[in-house]
Amino acid sequence: MKKKLTLIAILLIGILKIANAQWIPLNSGTTNTLCSVYFVDTTIGYAVGARGTILKTTNAGASWAPQVSGTNFTLNSVQFVNNYIGYIAGCDSNAFLGILLKTTNGGATWTTLQAGYIYAMYAVHFTDVNTGYAIGAGGVILKTNDGGTNWTPQTSGTTMFLKSMFFTGVDTAFVVGDGGTLLKTLNGGTTWTQMNAGVTFSLLSVYFTDKDTGFVGGSALLLKTVDGGITWTYHDMMNSYDVEDLYWETADTGYTIFYNGVISKTIDGGTNWVSQPSGTMCSLNSIYFVKPKVGFIVGCNGYIAKTINGGEDVGIKEIASNKSEPLLYPNPAKDKLTIDLNNWINNKTISISIYNLQGQLLFQQTIKQRQTELYTGSFAKGMYVLKFKTEDTIIYKKFLKE
């Protein structure tokens, strides 16, 4: 029996690797939460996070090396303007004190900048080697014109925590934050205009695909504008958790990541979204694509994952591709999982079996009707494999229990 379980476990590990090959977990070498990821090119990238963590890869994520930040603060945002010059924004664990760091040698050393403000810092962005902005608690927006040596406060018109910013041009930018705060500037921050997002929830991330079309994610919501932020429409993401970050490859293809570890992808400009398993159920905090279909995500417990195919499911198939396949929904599942045979095989009795990642058989049943509802409330959170078997066919499908 033990040998049989071992063989099943080996089989399932192989299946899971294939099934989840869309987002491949990488070894970060840390268990600290990672808050932001940024790549200089397709091979050189950085990830930053809790306890002053800075990681660098020079081989497209195959390995990550720690760098010395000189601080124990949480590092919330990282950006590089070229191969050597980069900036980081962060705060202490209580979000009372802020910090800004700079490197001029690819992270070999990091210097603390004197921004003149003690407020927590959540995001930093430079439009060129000299001109940059930092945002944070208390509605603070800082600007530098000399590469971070000196910072000048700008009038934001709010005291809310500001969490994310995006530039659609050298002088045009959007900033979002708590309480539904949405700001826009057309003159490099000389003036900031408060826009009406139509919500009072926290807004955590913003991304524009052109000067007019943009998206904002936040507390269980996604907003879209097609007129430069004048009006916003609500999109139901079918997820009750926060949208932590957004990234768009093209005007049609975009990604959202959630606090519960779910990734959603759209290929029609945000009208429809399809969930992708990330390989974790903990918070995902940042997403970045280095080129079409090649991207990275980071999150809690040092989690880093990579896709090389836009997160598309490569599938697990042992049947001809021209046949229908069984459907599982909702996926991820909570208390119930519906199996829809979808005209896969007609008039045949089908054996279904559910295994955990250790290869243990947890459930077995024979079905013949098109739809069957399974109770999954007693299952622990995690990934499972469902095996369909007839006299001459076997197919595996995966599902995630929330």
C-alpha angles and dihedrals in degrees: 000000000000091000090050092052090048091053091048091050092051090049093049093047088055090047093048091050090054094040094050097036089115090078113026118198114233130204107253095175092228139082093203116115112263116217107178140022128193133172126207091198137338094296109027117070144150135215124191135185151125125005092020093299117174120173128184131194126193097178104059094273099311088123135007127209123201120237129203111254097175092225141081092211123119108261108216106176138024131186135167126204093196139346093294112026119072141155136209131195124200150143143215121272091266093051090236101112129045135208137193122197132192136192128191097182106055094275099308085125132010125205126204111235121217102232095170092233130099096198121117112266120218107172140019129191134175123198091194138351092286108029119072145149135211127192134190151125123356093028091290118170117176128188132195129192097182105058096276101310092115129022128197123200117234127207108255097171093227140080094205122119108266113215113173142015138190131192120214091180141359092281103018119087144152127216126192133190149142124334093030091296113175121172132181134191129190097181108052094275099307084125130013122203122207110231125201111246091175094233138085097206124110114278111210108174141023133191132172126199092195137350092286107029118071145147133217125196128196146123101009092318146098123201128194133197129188097180104060096275100309093116131017133199126206121238120199107226093185089232125108093204130089122277099233100183145357135209131180125199094185138353089277105032118070143149135215126193125204140210090247094058097260123138120203126195133196128192097180103061096276101309094114130022132197122199121234124197111242098194093250138069096206125095119299110208110177140020130191133174120207093193136344111312094359112100147142136220129194133192149143125339091027093295117172125169134176136204127198096181105047092268093292116160109247088200135216111256136168095163133074112285092232092067127086118255132216116268126222121201146213091023114204088042130201116184100344137036122193120211114204113187088202094205088300095142122359128213096002131116111241127202115215124195130182121209132184123221091271090062095250117148107236103170140011133182141151119235137181106167119092097245128039127175117213125197109231100167092108093053118103117242113274146072123317136183122224116203122205116197134180130166093281108012138063126185131173127211129180132218136183122227113212 
